[in-house]
Amino acid sequence: MEQYVKIKERRKVEDNLLVKIIETMNASGGKIMLTLELLELTEEYVQYKFYPEGKKDNFGIVQVNRKNFKDRFIVKEAVDVSDMYRGMAMVRVGMLVQDGEFPETSACAWY
């Protein structure tokens, strides 16, 4: 299977953090830390299901306002999952809204 990797680097101005996102599409190997799956896309908001560490039975749902990508929250919590995954899901979906990109699935890892 062909592997496509794209690295995006963003600086969050409000807290001066550098965030590097590695998107892996159609990847056959390697560890993906967070998987996103599009649930709903409306004129007002987008919702993505997120799976930490590829564990589809333990997922959360994040919603982001399409007009103001900083207006984002968790609709459903993933059980016993670090705040890091929740936060990265909100950041990643916010970036998708900001870029106007809404893929059916997306996977990312960070370091």
For each residue, the residues with C-beta under 8 A, 3 or more apart:
1: 26 27 28
2: 26
3: 24 26 27 28 29
4: 24 25 26 27
5: 22 23 24 27
6: 22 23 25
7: 20 21 22 23
8: 20 21 23 95
9: 18 19 20 21
10: 18 19 21 95
11: 16 17 18 19
12: 15 16 17 18 19 91
13: 16
14:
15: 12
16: 11 12 13
17: 11 12
18: 9 10 11 12
19: 9 10 11 12 91 110
20: 7 8 9 110 111
21: 7 8 9 10 92 95 108 110
22: 5 6 7 108 109 110
23: 5 6 7 8 106 107 108
24: 3 4 5 27 30 32 107 108 109
25: 4 6 105 106 107
26: 1 2 3 4
27: 1 3 4 5 24 30 32 107
28: 1 3
29: 3
30: 24 27 109
31: 53 109
32: 24 27 35 54 107 108 109
33: 52 53 85 88 108 109 110
34: 50 51 52 53 85 88 89 92 107 108 109
35: 32 50 51 54 105 106 107
36: 48 49 50 89 92 93 105 106 107 108
37: 48 49 50 51 104 105
38: 41 46 47 48 102 103 104 105
39: 47 48 49 61
40: 45 46 47
41: 38 46 47 102
42: 45 46 66
43: 66
44: 65 66 67
45: 40 42 63 64 65 66
46: 38 40 41 42 63 64 66 93 96 97 102
47: 38 39 40 41 61 62 63 75
48: 36 37 38 39 61 62 89 93 96
49: 36 37 39 59 60 61
50: 34 35 36 37 59 60 61 62 78 85 89
51: 34 35 37 54 55 56 58 59 78
52: 33 34 55 58 60 78 81 82 85
53: 31 33 34
54: 32 35 51
55: 51 52 58 59
56: 51 59
57:
58: 51 52 55 78 79 80 81
59: 49 50 51 55 56 76 78
60: 49 50 52 74 75 76 77 78 81 85 86 89
61: 39 47 48 49 50 74 75 76
62: 47 48 50 72 73 74 75 86 89 90 93
63: 45 46 47 72 73 74 75
64: 45 46 69 71 72 90 93 94 96 97
65: 44 45 68 69 70 71 72 97
66: 42 43 44 45 46 69 97
67: 44 71
68: 65 71
69: 64 65 66 72 94 95 97 98
70: 65 94
71: 64 65 67 68
72: 62 63 64 65 69 90 93 94
73: 62 63 90
74: 60 61 62 63 77 86 89 90
75: 47 60 61 62 63
76: 59 60 61
77: 60 74 81 86
78: 50 51 52 58 59 60 81 85 86
79: 58
80: 58
81: 52 58 60 77 78 85 86
82: 52 85 86
83: 86 87
84: 87 88
85: 33 34 50 52 60 78 81 82 88 89
86: 60 62 74 77 78 81 82 83 89 90
87: 83 84 90 91
88: 33 34 84 85 91 92 108 110
89: 34 36 48 50 60 62 74 85 86 92 93
90: 62 64 72 73 74 86 87 93 94
91: 12 19 87 88 94 95
92: 21 34 36 88 89 95 96 106 108
93: 36 46 48 62 64 72 89 90 96 97
94: 64 69 70 72 90 91 97 98
95: 8 10 21 69 91 92 98 99
96: 46 48 64 92 93 99 101 102 103 106
97: 46 64 65 66 69 93 94 100
98: 69 94 95
99: 95 96
100: 97
101: 96
102: 38 41 46 96
103: 38 96 106
104: 37 38
105: 25 35 36 37 38
106: 23 25 35 36 92 96 103
107: 23 24 25 27 32 34 35 36
108: 21 22 23 24 32 33 34 36 88 92
109: 22 24 30 31 32 33 34
110: 19 20 21 22 33 88
111: 20
